[in-house]
Amino acid sequence: MKKWYMIIPSSPWLSIYLLIIFCLLPFFSIFKQAELFDIMMAGTLVVIYFIFNRCTAMSHGGRIYMWISFEMVVSLIMIIFFGYVYLAIFTAFSIGMIRRPVGFYIMYGLHVGFTVIATGVTFFFKWDVLLSQLPFIIFTIVGVVLMPFTLYTKNRREKLEGQLETAKDRIAELIVFEERQRIARDLHDTLGQKLSMIGLKSDLAARLIERDKDQALVEIKEIRQTASIALKEVRELVANMRTTRFEDELMRVAQILDAAEMDFTFEGDVETLQVPPLVENVLSMCLKEAITNVVKHSNATKCKVAFHQNFKEVYLLVHDNGNGLSTKQMRTGNGLKGMQERLEFINGSFKLESKDGTSLTITIPVALTHQHVTEKMDKIYKKGE
């Protein structure tokens, strides 16, 4: 838990309210004591107890067992000499925050055993005091038994969920790395030999152009043929790559924002998107990263995505009406470095503005398609012939 007083993590104010009640309950029996000395002693012990409780919340490692032991001692003194058990609920809360299973079960068993025995013994000596507050005592004993297990189980679950998220991120990184290695191997196997051949034949054609133009023309034709084969193999390689379609990512974005209870609006025509698969994949990943940041960090209620493509560039705008970003976050935070690296790979860029929320504008130049490249090469070769 992020705060020591948050019994209910999702409701901090309710947690504070419950803690105030538990803090006031001990004084119910304190002020029923006849002598002023007993009242002063009980009040002093309560103050000392909450000092120990605060030290427990701030401690780590082996020291936490020491402070919990001090809490248990003070709690037992309060039960035996003053006839109330309410401080035991705070000790139960502290025990529930222990991470190690062995330490948890030892402290849990000692606390439950001592509390139940001390309460039972006190009934024989101060039965008139305890009988008047019997429902509250039963509630406290039930809390002493159940609360540590509830908190311990919750902390274990949160820890496992955190480890699972870390494992997922690591697996995703490994998948990306393996995919890069595969692409690198395929490109090397596909283009390495042919590009080397094109380079050698180009040098040969340059040397023959002066003394044997016919042979130079033959070499140029072979260069063209080799280039056509390489282009065909690259097309097949790109076609087999796993890509994320921009239209599919937009559908996922709508679902995510709907789950986050944000109003989603989209402007643009996805059907006008005409870019190579690699560019579409990068555009989709950037949109995914931007929406993830909006959901996690913006606290926004509205999110707008706008798309436009002309003959020069592709524009993508993601705007929310949330908190905005600080200067430090705009420079280094929220996955912007990874987005920048992806866009730089395809000569793209992004602009981040924090005004009335946050606006992210992505700009990607429209690259020549394979058909345009083929047509240009055909024109060059025909001119050469």
N, C-alpha and C positions, 0 to 999 in steps of 0.2 A: 504493500500500500504506500501511496505517496506521502500521506500524512498520518501521524501516530494516532490522531483522534478519530479517524474515519472508520467507524465500525461498519457503516454501510457505504462502500466506495462510491456508489452512484448517487448518494444523497448526503452531501457534506453537512447541510444544515440540520437534517434529521439526526445525523451522528452527533453533532454538537448538543442537540436537544436531549438525546438519551444520556450523554455523558453528564450534563448538568443535573438530570434527575438522579443518576447514581451518586453524584457528588453530594447532593442534598440529603439523600436517604440516611446516611450514617448519623446525621445530626438529629434525626427523629428520636433515636434512643439516647444520644448524648445528653440532650437537654431534659431528658426524663430522670437523669441522675440527681440525687438530692443534694450532694455536696459540690461546692464550687471547685474544689481541688480535682474531683473526678472529671468535671467538665473541661477544665484546663488541660489535664493530662490527655484526655481523649482527643481534644482539638489539636494538641501538639503532635500526637501520634499520627493523626490524619495528615497534617502538614508534612511530617517526615515521610509518611508513606508515599505521598504524591511526588515528593522529591525523588525517592527511589524509583517510582514508576516512570518519571521523566528520564532519569538516567538509563533505565532499561530501554526506553524507546530510542535513545541516542547511541546505545552501545552496539558493538559488533564482536563476533567471535566468542571467546570464553567468558568475557566480562558480563555478558547478558545473563549467564547462569548465577553469577554472584549477586547481581541486583535483584533478580527474581527471587533468590533465596531470602534476601532482606525483606522484600515485599511479603513473602509468605510468613516470616517471623512476626512482622508488625500486624499482619492480618489475623494471625492466630492469637496474639495478645489482645486485639480488639474483640475477638469472639469470646475469649475466656473471661476477660475482666470487665468488659462493657456490654456484652451480650448482643452483638450484631455481626453479620457476616457479609455485609455489602461490599467491603473492599476486596473480597475474594473474586468478584467478577472482573475487576481490573487486572488482577494477577492472571486470571484465566485468559484474558485478552493478550497479555504479554507472552504467555506460554504459547498461544496460537501463532505467534510471529516467529517462533524458533524454526530454523530451516533444517537442522539435522535431525533425522528420525530418532536416533538413540537418545539424544538430549531431550527431544520433545516428549517421548514416552516416559522417560524417567521423571522429568519435572511435572508432567501431567499426572502421573500416578501419585507422586508425593503430595501434590496440591489437593487433588480430589480426596485422597485418604485423610490427610490432616484436617481439611475443612469439614468433612463429614463427621469424623471422630470428635473434633473440638465442638462442633455444633450439638452433637448428641450429648456429650458430657455437660455442656452448659445448660441444656434443658433441665437437668436435675437440680441445678443450683439457682438458675434465673428463669424458671419456667414461666413466671408471671410476666416478665419483660418480653420473652420470645413469643409467648402465646398471642399477645396482642398484635404482633406483626408476622404471624405465621404465613399468610399468603405471600408476602414479600420474600420471606426466607426461602420458601419452597421455590419461588421463581429464581432466586439467586443460586440455589443449589443446582437447579436444572441448567442454568446458564454456565455454571462452573463445569458441569459435566459435558455439555454439548458445544459451547463456544470454541474451545481450543481445537477440537476436531474440525469444526466448520472452517475456521481460519486457516488451519494447517492444510486442509484439503484444497482450499481456494488458492493458497500460495503455491502449492505444488502444481496445481493445474495451470496457473499463470506462468510458472517457470517452464513447464513442459510446452506450453503454447509459444513462449518466447524462443525456446530451443527449436521448435518446429519451424517457426518463421525464419530463424537463422539458417536452418538446414535447407529450407526451400530457396532462400536467396543464394546459398552456396551451390545448390544443384543447378539453379538457373545460370549462375556464372560459369559453371563447368560445361553446361550445355552450349552456352554461347562460345566458350573457348573451343570446345570440340568442333562446333560448326565452323568456326573460323579456320581451324586446322584442316578440316575436310575441304573447305572452299580453296584454301591455299594449295593443298595437294592437288585438287582437281584442276585448278588454274595452271599450276606448274606442269602437270602431265599433259594438259590440253594445249597450252600456248607456248611452253618453254622451247620445245624442239622446233616448232613451226616459226616462232619469232627469230630464233637463231638462224634458221634457214633463210628467212626473208632478209635478215641483216647481211648474211654472206652473199646471197644472190644480188642484193642491192649494190654491195661493193664491187662484185664482179661486173654487173651491168655498167657501173660508172667507169670502170677501167676499159670496157669494150666499146663504149659509145663512140670513141674517136676512131678506133681502128677497124671494128667489125660491128656495124650498126645492125645487121641482120641477126647476129648472135645475141647482141644486147637486147633486141626486141624479143627474142625467144626467152631470154632470162626474165624480162619484165612480165611476159605472159605467165611464166611459171610462178613468179612472185604473186601475180593476181590470183592464180589458181590456189596457191597455198593460203593466201589471205582469205579467200572465199571459204575454204575448208575450215580454217580457224574460226571465222565468223559463225559458220554453221554450228560448230562444236560449242562455242560460247553461248549461242542461242539455246541449245539443248541444256547446257549447264544451268543457265539462268532460269529456264522453264522448270527445271527440277528442284530449284531452291524453294524451301518453305517460306512463304511470305504471308504477311498479314494484310488483308485487304482493308482499305480505308473505310469502305461502307460497313464492313463487319465490325470494325472498331467503333464506329459511330453508334451502332446498335448496343454494344457493350457499355459505352459511355452513358447512353440514355438509361440503361438499367442501373448502373452504379449511382448516378445522380438521383434517380428515383428512390433507390434504397436509402440514400443519404438525405432524402426529403428536401431536395433542391429543385427549383423550377429550371427546366432545361429548354433552351431555344436554339434552333439551328438555322443558319442562313446560308444558302448556296445550293448548287446542283452537283451532287456527287457524280452524276453521269458524265459531266464535262471533264472529269479528271482523266488526263491522258499523259501518263508518265511511265517510265520503265518500272518493273516490279521492285527493284532495289529502292528507288525513290519513294514509291508508295509504301514500302515496308518501313522506311525511316520516318516518313510522315505519320504513319499509324502509331509507331512507338513513341514519337514525340507527343502526340495527342494523348496517348495513354499515360505518359509521365506527367503531363500538365494536369490532367483530370485527377490523377492520384494526389498531386499536391493541393489541388483545390479542396478535395474531400478531407484530407488530413489536416491541413494547416489554415484554411481561410476562414472557417466559421461563417461561410456565405449562405445565403438563401436562394440566390439566383446564379446561374451560369449560362453563358452564351458562347456558342461556337460558330464562327463564320468562315466560309471557304470560298475562294475565288481563284480562277486560273485564267491568265491571258496568254498571249503568244510569247511573252518574255519570262514570266515567273508564276509560281504557285504561292498563294497567300493563305495562311491559316491563323485565325485569331481566336484566342481563348480568354474570355473576360469574366470575372466574378465580382460580386459586390461585397466581398469580405473585408478582413482586417487590413489587407495590404501587406507588403514586405518591407522590412528594414533594409538599410543600405548594405549591411553585412550579408543578409540573406540573399539579396539580389546578386551579390558577387559570388558567393560560395555555396549557398544552401540549396536544399530541396531537389537534388538530382540534376541541377542545371549543368554541371560539368559533363555528365554523361550525355545530356541532350546536345550540348555544344560539340562534343566529339563526333556524335552521329551526323550532325548537320555539316560539320567541316568536311567529312568524308565525301559528301556529295556537293560541296561548295555552297551549302546553305548557311543561313544565319538566323538569329532570333533577337528580338528586342523586348525588354521587360520594363514595364511602367507600373508604378504604384500610385494610382490616383483614382479615388472613388472605388477602391478595390484593387484588383491586380489585372493587368492586361499583358498577355504574352502574344507577340506577333512573330510568326515563323515565315521566312521567305526562302524559297528554293528556286533556283533558275531552272527553266525547262530545258532538259537535255535533248539532244537529237535522238530520235528513235532509231532502231536497227534498220528499218525500211529506208529512212532518210540517208543513213550511212551507206547502205547498199546502193541506192540511187546515185549518190555522189561518186562512189567508187566506179560504178559502171560508166558514168560520164567521163571520168578521168581516163579510164582504160580505152573507151571508144575514141577519145581524142588522141590518145597515144597511137592507136592503130591507124 
